């Protein structure tokens, strides 16, 4: 089985296992997803969802984030860790969205990467979830699992993204990334993968 064939097989098996390929972060407005993803760095999605439920009530508009008292914003996002850096970048990103992009999330990788606190992982997620564009979100689950599946030999996010863009059907890439996260939490765990019950065991070269 070639890497391309294994990738296609993995897409189909995960689609059966997880029909609803949804982002686990909860949001109502596009900019709220940007903020939630920023907060999710070194933090669980579950904790972020708890924090943002209150945060988005406390700061109900993009303008309110841009105008926020930094100390107040820091306190609001403190449970997510690295709160000083995250609060500062959220406030600055909100200001830049308003002054340069008319309050809208830009739709190109280059423009997204120019926003404070936005790296390729976040930019890819936004492009895929908000605009339906081909996207490869190389989080820790994705890097670990694509490596175990023999789809890449790299662990550096950019190189993993480059490898998988060559293998994934563009229209499947964003949903595949969401399914990989669900799969990583349930089966292909970092320390103790559940190979015996894994839906990908027949195609995985790392299966026990």
C-alpha positions as CSV (number, residue, x, y, z in Angstrom):
1,X,0.0,0.0,0.0
2,X,1.4,3.4,-1.0
3,X,1.3,6.4,1.2
4,X,-1.4,7.9,-1.0
5,X,-3.5,4.8,-0.8
6,X,-3.0,4.5,3.0
7,X,-4.0,8.2,3.3
8,X,-7.2,7.7,1.3
9,X,-8.0,4.5,3.3
10,X,-7.5,6.4,6.5
11,X,-9.8,9.2,5.3
12,X,-12.6,6.8,4.6
13,X,-12.2,4.7,7.8
14,X,-12.2,7.8,10.0
15,X,-15.2,9.2,8.1
16,X,-17.1,6.1,9.1
17,X,-15.9,6.3,12.7
18,X,-16.5,10.0,13.0
19,X,-19.2,11.2,10.5
20,X,-19.4,14.6,12.1
21,X,-16.0,16.2,11.7
22,X,-16.6,19.2,13.9
23,X,-14.1,21.5,15.7
24,X,-14.3,20.8,19.4
25,X,-13.9,24.5,20.2
26,X,-17.2,26.3,20.7
27,X,-17.8,29.7,19.0
28,X,-20.6,31.7,17.4
29,X,-18.7,34.4,15.5
30,X,-15.7,33.9,13.2
31,X,-13.4,36.1,15.4
32,X,-14.4,34.0,18.4
33,X,-12.9,30.9,16.8
34,X,-9.7,32.9,16.3
35,X,-9.7,33.8,20.0
36,X,-10.6,30.3,21.1
37,X,-7.8,28.7,19.0
38,X,-5.3,31.3,20.4
39,X,-6.3,30.3,24.0
40,X,-6.0,26.6,23.1
41,X,-2.2,26.7,22.9
42,X,-0.9,24.5,25.7
43,X,-4.4,24.2,27.0
44,X,-7.2,21.6,26.5
45,X,-10.2,22.5,24.3
46,X,-12.5,21.5,27.2
47,X,-11.0,24.2,29.4
48,X,-11.0,26.8,26.7
49,X,-14.7,26.1,26.1
50,X,-15.4,26.8,29.8
51,X,-13.4,30.0,29.7
52,X,-14.8,31.3,26.5
53,X,-18.4,30.8,27.6
54,X,-17.9,33.6,30.1
55,X,-15.3,35.5,28.1
56,X,-17.6,36.0,25.1
57,X,-20.3,37.4,27.4
58,X,-17.8,39.7,29.1
59,X,-16.5,40.9,25.8
60,X,-19.4,40.6,23.4
61,X,-18.0,42.3,20.3
62,X,-14.7,42.5,18.5
63,X,-14.5,46.2,19.4
64,X,-14.8,45.3,23.1
65,X,-11.7,43.0,22.8
66,X,-9.9,45.8,21.0
67,X,-10.8,48.3,23.7
68,X,-10.4,45.9,26.6
69,X,-8.4,46.8,29.7
70,X,-5.4,44.5,29.4
71,X,-5.3,43.5,33.1
72,X,-9.0,42.7,32.9
73,X,-8.5,40.6,29.8
74,X,-5.5,38.8,31.4
75,X,-7.6,37.9,34.4
76,X,-10.4,36.5,32.2
77,X,-8.1,34.2,30.2
78,X,-5.8,33.3,33.1
79,X,-7.2,29.7,33.5
80,X,-5.9,28.9,29.9
81,X,-2.3,29.6,30.9
82,X,0.3,32.0,29.4
83,X,-2.4,34.5,30.0
84,X,-0.3,37.7,29.6
85,X,1.0,36.7,26.2
86,X,-2.4,35.4,25.1
87,X,-4.4,38.5,26.3
88,X,-1.9,40.9,24.6
89,X,-2.1,39.1,21.3
90,X,-5.9,38.8,21.4
91,X,-6.3,42.5,22.0
92,X,-3.7,43.4,19.3
93,X,-5.3,41.0,16.8
94,X,-8.7,42.5,17.4
95,X,-7.4,46.0,16.9
96,X,-5.7,45.0,13.6
97,X,-8.8,43.2,12.4
98,X,-10.8,46.4,12.9
99,X,-8.3,48.8,11.5
100,X,-7.0,46.8,8.5
101,X,-9.7,44.2,7.7
102,X,-13.0,45.8,8.4
103,X,-13.6,43.6,11.4
104,X,-13.5,40.5,9.2
105,X,-11.2,37.5,9.4
106,X,-8.9,37.6,6.3
107,X,-9.0,34.6,3.9
108,X,-5.4,34.2,3.0
109,X,-2.6,32.5,4.9
110,X,-0.3,35.5,4.5
111,X,-2.8,37.9,6.0
112,X,-3.6,35.6,8.9
113,X,0.0,35.0,9.7
114,X,0.4,38.8,10.0
115,X,-2.0,38.9,12.9
116,X,-0.5,38.8,16.4
117,X,-0.4,35.3,18.0
118,X,-1.5,33.5,14.8
119,X,0.8,30.7,13.5
120,X,0.3,28.3,10.6
121,X,-1.7,25.8,12.8
122,X,-4.2,28.4,13.8
123,X,-4.3,30.0,10.3
124,X,-5.0,26.6,8.7
125,X,-7.8,25.8,11.1
126,X,-9.4,29.2,10.4
127,X,-9.1,28.8,6.6
128,X,-10.6,25.3,6.8
129,X,-13.4,25.9,9.3
130,X,-14.5,29.4,8.3
131,X,-14.0,29.4,4.6
132,X,-13.9,25.7,3.6
133,X,-10.4,26.0,2.1
134,X,-7.9,23.1,2.0
135,X,-6.1,23.1,5.3
136,X,-3.7,20.9,7.2
137,X,-3.7,21.6,11.0
138,X,-0.6,20.1,12.4
139,X,-1.3,19.8,16.1
140,X,0.4,17.2,18.4
141,X,-2.3,14.6,17.6
142,X,-1.8,15.0,13.8
143,X,2.0,14.9,13.9
144,X,1.9,11.8,16.2
145,X,-0.7,9.8,14.2
146,X,0.5,10.6,10.7
147,X,3.9,9.5,11.8
148,X,2.6,6.2,13.2
149,X,0.7,5.7,10.0
150,X,3.9,6.1,8.0
151,X,2.7,9.1,6.1
152,X,5.6,11.3,7.2
153,X,9.0,10.9,8.8
154,X,9.0,14.4,10.0
155,X,8.0,15.9,13.4
156,X,8.4,19.6,12.5
157,X,4.9,21.0,11.8
158,X,5.7,22.8,8.5
159,X,7.3,19.7,7.0
160,X,4.5,17.4,8.2
161,X,2.0,19.9,6.6
162,X,4.0,19.8,3.3
163,X,4.0,16.0,3.3
164,X,0.3,15.6,4.0
165,X,-0.8,18.3,1.5
166,X,0.7,16.0,-1.2
167,X,-1.3,13.0,0.1
168,X,-4.6,14.3,1.2
169,X,-7.5,15.2,-1.2
170,X,-7.9,18.9,-0.7
171,X,-11.6,18.7,-0.1
172,X,-11.0,16.1,2.7
173,X,-8.0,17.7,4.4
174,X,-9.8,20.0,7.0
175,X,-12.3,17.3,8.1
176,X,-9.5,14.7,8.2
177,X,-7.6,16.9,10.7
178,X,-10.7,17.2,13.0
179,X,-11.2,13.4,12.8
180,X,-7.6,12.8,13.6
181,X,-8.0,14.8,16.9
182,X,-11.0,12.7,17.9
183,X,-9.2,9.5,16.9
184,X,-6.1,10.5,18.9
185,X,-8.2,11.1,22.0
186,X,-10.1,7.8,21.7
187,X,-7.6,5.3,20.2
188,X,-4.2,6.5,19.1
189,X,-3.1,8.0,22.4
190,X,0.4,9.2,23.0
191,X,1.4,6.8,25.7
192,X,-1.0,3.8,25.4
193,X,-2.6,3.5,22.0
194,X,-5.6,1.2,21.9
195,X,-4.3,-0.8,18.9
196,X,-6.5,-3.9,19.5
197,X,-9.7,-1.9,19.0
198,X,-8.3,0.7,16.5
199,X,-10.4,1.2,13.3
200,X,-7.2,1.8,11.4
201,X,-5.2,-1.2,12.6
202,X,-5.4,-3.0,9.3
203,X,-3.6,-0.2,7.5
204,X,-1.3,1.0,10.2
205,X,2.3,-0.2,10.0
206,X,2.8,0.7,13.7
207,X,-0.2,-1.4,15.0
208,X,0.8,-3.9,17.7
